[in-house]
Amino acid sequence: MRIVIKIGTSTLAHSTGRLNIRRIEQLCKVMSDLKNSGHEIILVSSGAIGMGVGKLGLGGRPEDIASKQAAAAVGQCELMYVYDKLFAEYNHTVGQLLITGIDIENERHRKNFENTLYKLLELGALPIINENDTVSTDEIEIGDNDTLSAIIASSINAELLVLLSDINGLYNKNPKTHPDAEMIEVVRKITPDIVALSDGKGVLGTGGMATKIKAAELVTKSGCDMVIANGAYPKKLYDIVEGKPVGTRFIKENG
């Protein structure tokens, strides 16, 4: 399968913004094993701003664009250094793609991006993609990596998109405020009732459940399943790829 895996900031970093070393090591090990078994893996990774916040000792995610861009510039270096080091331990080569909203909206830019992505896969590399937060502004930003990963999965005809964050899946109520909330294991059609279940944002990240539902709407229309799962359990990726019940699975249209 061609699989796009999106890793959220809350999965990669502790609440301090510093890297969660044990978790990222496990994630890279599992993704390397999946790649060894014949799957094509594309990684969409958040975390640049969050890591920059921790490394610069800012104490919290900045509000102004310049500080966000400075944090991203510092954090992106650390992020890619870690990925390159960990994947190299399992003999996999990574390639970095940083894109902005213009690269998605402009047909020529988007075609160039897709050509590069396909060539990296053809050469056996593992593409790691993030929005270019060092140059993005409110006017041109994609906004969140849930949306970005859905656009990529649709563009390259992926069969599975996995969104890893700090939540187990989609619930029938907000589990933070309703102890009796029950997780929905399978969504076969995204109805207005399903859309109405989305709310809330993470501490370090920008995406909430609303962006994940929008991502599901996009990819299921393009013939791709999508799973929302908790990134705290990297080995669950094996079960997800095998189609076992983990998190919430959105079934592709006509699937």
RAFEN-V44895 format. One record per residue. N is the residue number from 1. RES is the residue in one letter. SS is DSSP state (hx for helix, st for strand, lp for the rest). PSI is psi in whole degrees, 0 to 359 (none if undefined). BURIAL is + if it has 9 or more other C-alpha atoms within 8 Angstrom, else -. Layout:
# RAFEN-V44895
n=N res=RES ss=SS psi=PSI burial=BURIAL
n=N res=RES ss=SS psi=PSI burial=BURIAL
This chain:
# RAFEN-V44895
n=1 res=M ss=lp psi=153 burial=-
n=2 res=R ss=st psi=118 burial=+
n=3 res=I ss=st psi=129 burial=+
n=4 res=V ss=st psi=126 burial=+
n=5 res=I ss=st psi=121 burial=+
n=6 res=K ss=st psi=126 burial=+
n=7 res=I ss=st psi=123 burial=+
n=8 res=G ss=lp psi=162 burial=+
n=9 res=T ss=hx psi=320 burial=+
n=10 res=S ss=hx psi=336 burial=+
n=11 res=T ss=hx psi=324 burial=+
n=12 res=L ss=hx psi=332 burial=+
n=13 res=A ss=st psi=153 burial=+
n=14 res=H ss=lp psi=172 burial=+
n=15 res=S ss=lp psi=342 burial=-
n=16 res=T ss=lp psi=347 burial=-
n=17 res=G ss=lp psi=345 burial=+
n=18 res=R ss=lp psi=152 burial=+
n=19 res=L ss=st psi=135 burial=-
n=20 res=N ss=lp psi=91 burial=+
n=21 res=I ss=hx psi=313 burial=-
n=22 res=R ss=hx psi=318 burial=-
n=23 res=R ss=hx psi=317 burial=+
n=24 res=I ss=hx psi=329 burial=+
n=25 res=E ss=hx psi=318 burial=+
n=26 res=Q ss=hx psi=318 burial=+
n=27 res=L ss=hx psi=314 burial=+
n=28 res=C ss=hx psi=324 burial=+
n=29 res=K ss=hx psi=314 burial=+
n=30 res=V ss=hx psi=316 burial=+
n=31 res=M ss=hx psi=324 burial=+
n=32 res=S ss=hx psi=320 burial=+
n=33 res=D ss=hx psi=319 burial=-
n=34 res=L ss=hx psi=320 burial=+
n=35 res=K ss=hx psi=320 burial=+
n=36 res=N ss=hx psi=330 burial=-
n=37 res=S ss=lp psi=357 burial=-
n=38 res=G ss=lp psi=354 burial=-
n=39 res=H ss=lp psi=150 burial=+
n=40 res=E ss=st psi=127 burial=+
n=41 res=I ss=st psi=128 burial=+
n=42 res=I ss=st psi=125 burial=+
n=43 res=L ss=st psi=125 burial=+
n=44 res=V ss=st psi=113 burial=+
n=45 res=S ss=st psi=123 burial=+
n=46 res=S ss=lp psi=186 burial=+
n=47 res=G ss=lp psi=346 burial=+
n=48 res=A ss=hx psi=310 burial=+
n=49 res=I ss=hx psi=316 burial=+
n=50 res=G ss=hx psi=316 burial=+
n=51 res=M ss=hx psi=323 burial=+
n=52 res=G ss=hx psi=322 burial=+
n=53 res=V ss=hx psi=314 burial=+
n=54 res=G ss=hx psi=316 burial=+
n=55 res=K ss=hx psi=327 burial=+
n=56 res=L ss=hx psi=353 burial=-
n=57 res=G ss=lp psi=39 burial=-
n=58 res=L ss=lp psi=339 burial=+
n=59 res=G ss=lp psi=350 burial=-
n=60 res=G ss=lp psi=163 burial=-
n=61 res=R ss=lp psi=125 burial=+
n=62 res=P ss=lp psi=159 burial=+
n=63 res=E ss=lp psi=326 burial=-
n=64 res=D ss=lp psi=149 burial=-
n=65 res=I ss=hx psi=316 burial=-
n=66 res=A ss=hx psi=318 burial=-
n=67 res=S ss=hx psi=322 burial=+
n=68 res=K ss=hx psi=316 burial=+
n=69 res=Q ss=hx psi=322 burial=+
n=70 res=A ss=hx psi=317 burial=+
n=71 res=A ss=hx psi=320 burial=+
n=72 res=A ss=hx psi=320 burial=+
n=73 res=A ss=hx psi=319 burial=+
n=74 res=V ss=hx psi=314 burial=+
n=75 res=G ss=hx psi=325 burial=+
n=76 res=Q ss=hx psi=324 burial=+
n=77 res=C ss=hx psi=312 burial=-
n=78 res=E ss=hx psi=319 burial=+
n=79 res=L ss=hx psi=310 burial=+
n=80 res=M ss=hx psi=327 burial=+
n=81 res=Y ss=hx psi=317 burial=-
n=82 res=V ss=hx psi=313 burial=-
n=83 res=Y ss=hx psi=315 burial=+
n=84 res=D ss=hx psi=316 burial=+
n=85 res=K ss=hx psi=313 burial=-
n=86 res=L ss=hx psi=317 burial=+
n=87 res=F ss=hx psi=329 burial=+
n=88 res=A ss=hx psi=331 burial=+
n=89 res=E ss=lp psi=337 burial=-
n=90 res=Y ss=lp psi=22 burial=-
n=91 res=N ss=lp psi=38 burial=-
n=92 res=H ss=lp psi=138 burial=+
n=93 res=T ss=lp psi=133 burial=+
n=94 res=V ss=st psi=154 burial=+
n=95 res=G ss=st psi=137 burial=+
n=96 res=Q ss=st psi=134 burial=-
n=97 res=L ss=st psi=118 burial=-
n=98 res=L ss=st psi=123 burial=-
n=99 res=I ss=st psi=162 burial=+
n=100 res=T ss=lp psi=177 burial=+
n=101 res=G ss=hx psi=326 burial=+
n=102 res=I ss=hx psi=323 burial=+
n=103 res=D ss=hx psi=339 burial=+
n=104 res=I ss=hx psi=318 burial=+
n=105 res=E ss=hx psi=323 burial=-
n=106 res=N ss=lp psi=125 burial=-
n=107 res=E ss=hx psi=317 burial=-
n=108 res=R ss=hx psi=316 burial=-
n=109 res=H ss=hx psi=316 burial=+
n=110 res=R ss=hx psi=320 burial=+
n=111 res=K ss=hx psi=318 burial=-
n=112 res=N ss=hx psi=318 burial=-
n=113 res=F ss=hx psi=314 burial=+
n=114 res=E ss=hx psi=320 burial=+
n=115 res=N ss=hx psi=318 burial=-
n=116 res=T ss=hx psi=318 burial=-
n=117 res=L ss=hx psi=314 burial=+
n=118 res=Y ss=hx psi=321 burial=+
n=119 res=K ss=hx psi=321 burial=-
n=120 res=L ss=hx psi=317 burial=+
n=121 res=L ss=hx psi=319 burial=+
n=122 res=E ss=hx psi=324 burial=-
n=123 res=L ss=lp psi=359 burial=-
n=124 res=G ss=lp psi=10 burial=-
n=125 res=A ss=lp psi=165 burial=+
n=126 res=L ss=st psi=105 burial=+
n=127 res=P ss=st psi=136 burial=+
n=128 res=I ss=st psi=120 burial=+
n=129 res=I ss=st psi=142 burial=+
n=130 res=N ss=st psi=156 burial=+
n=131 res=E ss=st psi=142 burial=+
n=132 res=N ss=lp psi=82 burial=+
n=133 res=D ss=lp psi=344 burial=+
n=134 res=T ss=lp psi=341 burial=+
n=135 res=V ss=lp psi=347 burial=-
n=136 res=S ss=lp psi=147 burial=+
n=137 res=T ss=lp psi=174 burial=-
n=138 res=D ss=lp psi=332 burial=-
n=139 res=E ss=lp psi=330 burial=-
n=140 res=I ss=lp psi=1 burial=+
n=141 res=E ss=lp psi=150 burial=+
n=142 res=I ss=lp psi=322 burial=+
n=143 res=G ss=lp psi=320 burial=-
n=144 res=D ss=lp psi=156 burial=+
n=145 res=N ss=hx psi=349 burial=+
n=146 res=D ss=hx psi=312 burial=+
n=147 res=T ss=hx psi=314 burial=+
n=148 res=L ss=hx psi=314 burial=+
n=149 res=S ss=hx psi=326 burial=+
n=150 res=A ss=hx psi=319 burial=+
n=151 res=I ss=hx psi=317 burial=+
n=152 res=I ss=hx psi=314 burial=+
n=153 res=A ss=hx psi=321 burial=+
n=154 res=S ss=hx psi=321 burial=+
n=155 res=S ss=hx psi=326 burial=-
n=156 res=I ss=lp psi=17 burial=-
n=157 res=N ss=lp psi=45 burial=+
n=158 res=A ss=lp psi=153 burial=+
n=159 res=E ss=lp psi=343 burial=+
n=160 res=L ss=st psi=134 burial=+
n=161 res=L ss=st psi=128 burial=+
n=162 res=V ss=st psi=122 burial=+
n=163 res=L ss=st psi=112 burial=+
n=164 res=L ss=st psi=125 burial=+
n=165 res=S ss=st psi=207 burial=+
n=166 res=D ss=lp psi=17 burial=+
n=167 res=I ss=lp psi=152 burial=+
n=168 res=N ss=lp psi=333 burial=+
n=169 res=G ss=lp psi=198 burial=+
n=170 res=L ss=st psi=131 burial=+
n=171 res=Y ss=st psi=159 burial=+
n=172 res=N ss=lp psi=346 burial=+
n=173 res=K ss=lp psi=166 burial=-
n=174 res=N ss=lp psi=112 burial=+
n=175 res=P ss=lp psi=343 burial=+
n=176 res=K ss=lp psi=336 burial=-
n=177 res=T ss=lp psi=349 burial=-
n=178 res=H ss=lp psi=101 burial=-
n=179 res=P ss=lp psi=337 burial=-
n=180 res=D ss=lp psi=10 burial=-
n=181 res=A ss=lp psi=141 burial=+
n=182 res=E ss=lp psi=138 burial=-
n=183 res=M ss=st psi=142 burial=+
n=184 res=I ss=st psi=116 burial=+
n=185 res=E ss=lp psi=325 burial=+
n=186 res=V ss=st psi=133 burial=-
n=187 res=V ss=st psi=114 burial=+
n=188 res=R ss=lp psi=341 burial=-
n=189 res=K ss=lp psi=132 burial=-
n=190 res=I ss=lp psi=99 burial=+
n=191 res=T ss=lp psi=169 burial=-
n=192 res=P ss=hx psi=328 burial=-
n=193 res=D ss=hx psi=322 burial=-
n=194 res=I ss=hx psi=315 burial=-
n=195 res=V ss=hx psi=323 burial=+
n=196 res=A ss=lp psi=345 burial=-
n=197 res=L ss=lp psi=349 burial=+
n=198 res=S ss=lp psi=129 burial=+
n=199 res=D ss=lp psi=164 burial=-
n=200 res=G ss=lp psi=156 burial=-
n=201 res=K ss=st psi=160 burial=+
n=202 res=G ss=lp psi=177 burial=+
n=203 res=V ss=lp psi=309 burial=-
n=204 res=L ss=lp psi=332 burial=+
n=205 res=G ss=lp psi=181 burial=+
n=206 res=T ss=lp psi=342 burial=+
n=207 res=G ss=lp psi=139 burial=+
n=208 res=G ss=st psi=193 burial=+
n=209 res=M ss=hx psi=331 burial=+
n=210 res=A ss=hx psi=317 burial=+
n=211 res=T ss=hx psi=330 burial=+
n=212 res=K ss=hx psi=322 burial=+
n=213 res=I ss=hx psi=319 burial=+
n=214 res=K ss=hx psi=321 burial=+
n=215 res=A ss=hx psi=319 burial=+
n=216 res=A ss=hx psi=319 burial=+
n=217 res=E ss=hx psi=318 burial=+
n=218 res=L ss=hx psi=310 burial=+
n=219 res=V ss=hx psi=326 burial=+
n=220 res=T ss=hx psi=329 burial=+
n=221 res=K ss=hx psi=334 burial=+
n=222 res=S ss=lp psi=7 burial=+
n=223 res=G ss=lp psi=29 burial=+
n=224 res=C ss=lp psi=131 burial=+
n=225 res=D ss=st psi=155 burial=+
n=226 res=M ss=st psi=140 burial=+
n=227 res=V ss=st psi=132 burial=+
n=228 res=I ss=st psi=125 burial=+
n=229 res=A ss=st psi=165 burial=+
n=230 res=N ss=st psi=121 burial=+
n=231 res=G ss=lp psi=356 burial=+
n=232 res=A ss=lp psi=349 burial=-
n=233 res=Y ss=lp psi=77 burial=-
n=234 res=P ss=lp psi=325 burial=+
n=235 res=K ss=lp psi=343 burial=+
n=236 res=K ss=hx psi=342 burial=-
n=237 res=L ss=hx psi=326 burial=-
n=238 res=Y ss=hx psi=313 burial=+
n=239 res=D ss=hx psi=320 burial=+
n=240 res=I ss=hx psi=314 burial=+
n=241 res=V ss=hx psi=327 burial=-
n=242 res=E ss=lp psi=359 burial=-
n=243 res=G ss=lp psi=11 burial=-
n=244 res=K ss=lp psi=156 burial=-
n=245 res=P ss=lp psi=106 burial=+
n=246 res=V ss=lp psi=129 burial=+
n=247 res=G ss=lp psi=217 burial=+
n=248 res=T ss=st psi=124 burial=+
n=249 res=R ss=st psi=125 burial=+
n=250 res=F ss=st psi=121 burial=+
n=251 res=I ss=lp psi=135 burial=+
n=252 res=K ss=lp psi=152 burial=+
n=253 res=E ss=lp psi=138 burial=+
n=254 res=N ss=lp psi=21 burial=-
n=255 res=G ss=lp psi=none burial=-
